[in-house]
């Protein structure tokens, strides 16, 4: 969750679930609202976020907060990044579902300017799916993004790699970010992710 803090008042934005993470700990999918999260657990999470931000004395900025919510132990705040929004996936979801561009909002807070937010663009359940490449080398071509864009659940596709880019084991490369809607549940969304990943292939030349 990203929060905006103005003069001690904490405004919470979208509560986003990292519903899919792979064995390399890459964040493959974000969804808003979270799947199967009872309202009382959501409220506990929100309370912990506000307590953490106030306890750290964060004010007049935007902060990105990450939480682990255990069914037995409850929520625990594990990361608070003041002065920066979340990554690309949370930024896109927050913007589409709330109308808040977190980067623009952060600048407005620092300048003491009014909020630049707009009405929500897509106030429906949405997910952002990330595709990461395998292998190493220089990109010759990226294939399949046109087929991904034609999928009935896909709202938009943002290509992260282009010819000339280098894919390396030394850092995380991002092949594509995909906004989807129209899914039924977690299993349906994971199945959609698998379908979309299967469509994308990279041509790499050794370097």
Secondary structure by P-SEA (a helix, b strand, c coil): cbbbbcccbbbbccccccccccccccccccccccccccaaaaaaaaaaaaaaaaaaccccbbbbbbbbbbcccccccccccccccccaaaaaaaaaacccaaaaaaaaaaacccccccccccccbbbbbbbbbcccccccccccaaaaaaccccccccccccccccccccbbbbcbbbbbcccccaaaaaaaaaaaaaabbbbbbcc
